[in-house]
């Protein structure tokens, strides 16, 4: 054999070897960026989101961690609860890391900073767990989908627990996007459900507030002489002010507190208030479906018997939506993903969610809870009053599409 023939044969064999590589091996990884605030005041939320997201990928891919014939690679980015870092992290994810889809972030201000970046790169961003209405409202663009509930959904659920009462309400909220959106949503929700309740005072406090004496006194002064029921509606993320408010004895004015829902370590501090009621996004013992059954069992197995919390369910929901979307789109082409996701229903630990076509907000049930009289521990805390179905919470469309 001539030297030239040998070289040609070797080249042909090498080419045959390349052609013979399995499609899975030839494919580049399917890259997903998870951007979250692992450093900062909402670290607990971020860690739960990560845990739930990884469990969701495991469940939705049946343990293979393969999607569209590609190995899933999750790139974690800590934005430290800083909007500028959240924006930079998403720019890096799309531009340098070449991720196919991004998920995040923990804080509403960070998520709002990220929205224009998704539009600039023309890539899908699944928002989880940030809540501010503006994300799927006036700041929204067509590349944004949100599995997290928004402030109005929280408010509609809370209003559904109050609609039959003649009530005077004062609000206490954090003085930033989440808190202001939350109060605006409470006002709209009360009107939407036909509640007779009226908001008579709004109180905003810095996020880092630890002494609530002055805000509480202003609230007490606004409520104490009102007829009928008097309730403080609290819109708060992080360490909750409820115990400190209760230390100030609102009951002397016959004032009640509606704290909303929160993560288990926070709600464990409310055990001394049996009969306390509110609305919540998720509580591990409420949904009855195969996904939640698996999540509760698997999470307990991996966490010394502790049940999954609020944001674990959110992270899992985001992962399951992502997997369903890629499967329907048969890949990660942005336009095909958008077409697949608009109006898409998908399984979650809460049951079915649906991305509304008009603003890509996930419509979902919520839960009316009551604190148990004698909780046995710090995780078995709540009784279910009722599930509030998604179609009972008529969510206004607030974007400019």
C-alpha positions in Angstrom: 0.0 0.0 0.0 1.4 3.4 -0.9 1.9 6.0 1.7 -0.7 8.2 0.1 -3.3 5.3 0.2 -2.5 4.6 3.8 -3.1 8.2 4.8 -6.4 8.2 2.9 -7.5 5.0 4.6 -6.5 6.3 8.0 -8.5 9.5 7.4 -11.5 7.5 6.3 -11.4 5.3 9.4 -11.1 8.4 11.6 -14.1 10.0 9.9 -16.0 6.7 10.4 -15.1 6.9 14.1 -16.5 10.4 14.4 -19.7 9.5 12.5 -20.1 6.4 14.8 -20.2 8.5 18.0 -23.7 8.2 19.6 -25.9 11.3 19.3 -25.9 11.8 23.1 -22.1 11.9 23.2 -21.9 14.2 20.1 -24.4 16.7 21.6 -23.2 19.6 23.7 -24.6 19.7 27.3 -28.0 21.5 27.7 -26.9 24.4 29.9 -29.2 25.9 32.5 -28.2 28.9 34.7 -29.8 29.1 38.2 -29.3 32.6 39.5 -30.2 33.0 43.2 -29.3 35.0 46.3 -27.3 32.4 48.2 -25.6 35.2 50.0 -27.7 37.8 51.8 -30.9 38.1 53.8 -32.9 35.6 51.8 -30.2 32.9 51.8 -32.8 30.3 53.1 -35.1 31.0 50.2 -32.2 30.5 47.7 -31.0 27.2 49.2 -34.6 25.9 49.1 -35.0 26.9 45.5 -31.7 25.1 44.5 -32.8 21.9 46.4 -36.2 21.9 44.7 -34.9 22.7 41.3 -32.4 19.8 41.3 -35.1 17.5 42.6 -37.5 18.7 39.9 -34.9 17.9 37.2 -34.4 14.5 38.7 -38.2 13.7 38.8 -39.0 15.1 35.4 -36.1 13.3 33.7 -36.8 10.1 35.6 -33.3 10.3 37.1 -31.4 10.4 33.8 -30.6 14.2 33.9 -30.9 14.0 30.1 -33.1 16.3 28.1 -33.6 16.5 24.4 -30.8 13.9 24.0 -28.4 16.1 25.9 -26.8 15.9 29.4 -28.2 18.6 31.7 -25.6 21.0 33.1 -26.7 23.4 35.8 -24.6 26.5 36.4 -25.1 28.1 39.7 -24.7 31.9 40.1 -25.0 33.8 43.4 -26.2 37.4 42.9 -25.8 38.2 46.7 -29.3 39.8 46.7 -27.9 42.7 44.6 -29.7 43.8 41.5 -26.5 44.8 39.6 -25.0 41.4 40.3 -28.2 39.7 39.2 -28.1 41.6 35.9 -24.3 40.8 35.5 -24.9 37.1 36.3 -27.5 36.8 33.6 -25.4 38.6 31.0 -22.5 36.3 31.8 -24.8 33.2 31.7 -26.2 34.1 28.2 -23.0 35.7 26.8 -20.1 33.7 28.2 -21.5 30.5 29.4 -23.9 30.1 26.4 -26.7 28.8 28.5 -29.9 27.6 26.8 -32.3 28.8 29.5 -31.9 30.7 32.7 -33.9 30.5 36.0 -34.0 33.1 38.8 -33.8 35.0 41.0 -34.7 35.2 44.7 -35.3 39.0 45.1 -37.8 41.0 43.1 -35.4 43.9 42.5 -32.8 41.5 41.1 -35.4 39.8 38.9 -36.5 43.2 37.5 -32.9 44.0 36.7 -32.6 40.8 34.7 -35.7 41.2 32.5 -34.1 43.5 29.9 -31.1 41.1 29.6 -33.4 38.2 28.6 -34.9 40.5 25.9 -31.5 41.7 24.7 -30.2 38.1 24.3 -33.6 36.8 23.1 -33.4 33.9 25.6 -36.0 32.5 27.9 -35.9 33.4 31.6 -38.1 31.5 34.0 -38.6 33.7 37.1 -38.6 31.8 40.4 -39.2 32.7 43.2 -39.4 36.6 42.9 -42.9 37.9 43.4 -43.3 41.6 42.4 -46.2 42.1 40.0 -44.1 44.3 37.7 -42.2 41.2 36.6 -45.2 40.0 34.6 -46.7 43.4 34.6 -45.4 46.7 33.2 -41.7 45.5 33.1 -42.5 42.2 31.4 -41.3 41.1 28.0 -42.1 38.0 25.9 -39.0 36.1 27.0 -40.2 36.0 30.6 -42.2 33.2 32.2 -42.9 32.9 35.9 -43.6 29.8 37.9 -43.6 31.8 41.2 -46.8 33.3 42.3 -47.1 37.1 42.1 -48.1 39.7 44.7 -51.6 39.9 43.4 -52.1 36.1 43.6 -50.9 36.3 47.3 -53.3 39.2 47.8 -56.3 37.5 46.1 -55.8 34.4 48.2 -55.6 36.5 51.4 -58.7 38.5 50.3 -60.6 35.2 49.7 -60.2 34.5 53.5 -61.6 38.0 54.4 -64.2 38.8 51.8 -67.3 38.1 54.0 -66.3 40.5 56.7 -66.8 44.2 57.4 -63.1 44.9 58.3 -60.8 47.9 58.8 -57.3 47.0 57.6 -53.9 48.5 58.2 -50.9 47.2 56.2 -47.3 46.7 57.2 -44.8 46.1 54.4 -41.2 46.4 53.5 -40.2 49.7 51.8 -39.1 48.3 48.5 -40.7 46.7 45.3 -41.9 43.6 47.0 -43.7 45.4 49.8 -45.2 48.2 47.7 -46.4 45.8 45.1 -47.8 43.6 47.8 -49.9 46.4 49.3 -51.1 47.6 45.9 -52.1 44.0 45.2 -54.0 43.8 48.5 -56.1 46.8 47.6 -56.9 45.5 44.2 -57.7 42.0 45.5 -60.2 43.3 48.1 -62.0 45.1 45.4 -61.8 42.1 43.0 -63.4 39.7 45.5 -66.1 42.2 46.5 -64.8 42.4 50.1 -66.3 45.1 52.4 -62.9 45.5 54.1 -61.2 48.9 53.8 -57.6 49.8 54.0 -57.4 52.7 56.4 -53.6 53.0 56.9 -50.4 51.9 55.1 -47.1 51.5 57.0 -43.8 50.9 55.2 -40.6 50.0 57.1 -37.0 49.4 56.0 -36.1 45.8 55.1 -33.7 45.5 58.1 -36.2 46.8 60.7 -36.0 45.0 64.0 -37.8 47.4 66.3 -41.5 47.7 65.3 -42.6 49.9 68.2 -43.1 53.1 66.3 -44.7 51.6 63.2 -47.0 49.5 65.3 -48.1 52.5 67.4 -49.0 54.4 64.2 -51.0 51.3 63.1 -52.7 50.9 66.5 -53.7 54.6 66.5 -55.2 54.2 63.0 -57.2 51.1 63.9 -58.1 51.2 67.6 -61.3 53.3 67.4 -62.7 51.6 64.3 -65.9 49.6 64.5 -66.0 45.9 63.6 -63.0 43.7 63.0 -59.6 45.3 62.9 -56.7 43.5 61.1 -53.1 44.2 60.3 -52.2 42.6 57.0 -48.4 42.0 56.9 -46.5 41.8 53.6 -43.0 40.7 54.5 -40.0 38.6 53.2 -37.4 37.2 55.6 -37.5 37.4 59.4 -41.1 38.1 60.1 -42.3 40.8 62.5 -45.4 38.9 63.8 -43.9 37.8 67.2 -42.6 41.4 67.8 -46.0 42.8 66.9 -47.7 40.4 69.2 -45.3 41.4 72.0 -46.8 44.9 71.7 -50.3 43.5 72.6 -52.6 44.4 69.7 -55.3 42.4 71.4 -55.8 45.2 73.9 -57.4 47.1 71.0 -59.1 43.9 69.6 -56.7 44.1 66.7 -55.9 40.8 64.8 -52.9 40.1 62.6 -53.0 38.3 59.2 -49.4 37.3 58.5 -49.7 35.5 55.2 -47.6 32.4 54.7 -43.9 31.9 55.2 -41.2 29.3 55.4 -41.4 26.7 58.2 -38.7 28.1 60.5 -40.6 31.4 60.6 -44.0 29.9 61.1 -42.7 27.7 63.9 -42.3 30.9 65.8 -46.1 31.4 65.5 -47.1 28.3 67.4 -48.1 30.3 70.4 -50.9 31.8 68.4 -53.3 28.9 67.9 -56.2 29.6 65.5 -54.1 32.2 63.6 -55.2 32.2 59.9 -53.8 33.2 56.5 -53.2 32.2 53.0 -50.1 30.4 51.7 -48.5 29.4 48.4 -47.5 25.9 49.5 -47.4 23.8 52.7 -46.0 20.3 52.4 -49.1 18.5 53.9 -51.8 20.2 51.8 -51.5 19.1 48.1 -52.6 15.5 47.4 -51.0 14.4 44.1 -48.2 12.0 43.0 -45.7 14.8 42.4 -46.0 16.1 46.0 -46.1 12.6 47.4 -42.7 11.9 45.7 -41.3 15.3 46.7 -42.2 14.9 50.4 -40.9 11.3 50.5 -37.6 12.1 48.6 -36.9 15.3 50.5 -37.4 13.7 53.8 -35.1 10.9 52.8 -32.3 13.4 51.9 -32.9 15.8 54.8 -33.1 13.7 58.0 -36.9 13.5 58.0 -37.5 17.2 57.5 -40.4 18.0 55.0 -39.9 20.3 51.9 -40.6 23.9 52.5 -42.2 26.8 50.6 -39.4 27.5 48.1 -38.5 23.8 47.6 -41.8 23.4 45.8 -41.2 26.5 43.8 -37.8 25.3 42.6 -39.3 22.0 41.6 -42.1 23.7 39.7 -39.6 25.7 37.7 -37.6 22.6 36.8 -40.7 20.7 35.8 -41.9 23.6 33.6 -38.5 23.8 31.9 -38.4 20.1 31.1 -41.9 20.0 29.8 -41.2 23.1 27.6 -38.0 21.6 26.1 -39.8 18.3 25.4 -42.7 20.0 23.7 -40.4 22.3 21.7 -38.1 19.4 20.9 -35.1 21.5 21.8 -34.1 24.9 23.1 -34.8 27.2 20.1 -36.2 30.3 21.8 -39.2 30.9 19.4 -40.2 27.2 19.6 -39.9 27.3 23.4 -42.1 30.4 23.6 -44.7 28.8 21.3 -44.7 25.7 23.5 -44.9 27.5 26.8 -47.7 30.0 26.1 -50.8 28.4 27.5 -48.8 25.3 28.6 -50.1 23.3 31.6 -47.6 21.3 33.6 -47.4 19.2 36.7 -46.0 20.6 39.9 -46.1 19.7 43.6 -49.2 21.9 43.9 -50.9 20.1 41.0 -51.4 21.7 37.6 -50.1 25.1 36.8 -50.7 26.9 33.5 -48.6 29.7 31.9 -51.2 32.3 30.8 -50.6 33.3 27.2 -51.0 37.0 27.8 -48.3 37.5 30.4 -46.7 34.1 31.0 -47.7 34.2 34.6 -48.3 30.7 36.1 -51.9 30.4 37.3 -52.1 28.1 40.3 -54.0 27.2 43.5 -53.3 28.7 46.9 -54.3 27.5 50.4 -56.2 28.9 53.4 -54.5 27.7 56.6 -55.1 27.8 60.3 -52.4 27.3 63.0 -52.9 24.0 64.9 -53.9 24.2 68.5 -51.1 22.1 69.8 -48.4 21.5 67.1 -46.2 18.5 68.0 -43.1 20.0 66.5 -41.8 22.7 64.2 -42.9 21.3 60.9 -46.4 19.9 61.4 -48.0 23.2 62.1 -51.0 23.9 59.9 -54.5 22.7 59.2 -56.0 23.2 55.8 -59.2 25.3 55.8 -59.6 24.9 52.1 -57.7 25.0 48.8 -58.4 28.2 46.9 -58.6 27.2 43.2 -56.8 29.2 40.5 -60.1 30.2 38.8 -61.4 31.8 42.0 -58.5 34.3 41.9 -59.3 36.4 38.8 -55.8 37.8 38.0 -55.7 41.1 36.1 -53.4 41.5 33.1 -51.0 44.3 33.8 -48.5 44.2 31.0 -48.4 46.4 27.9 -48.5 43.6 25.3 
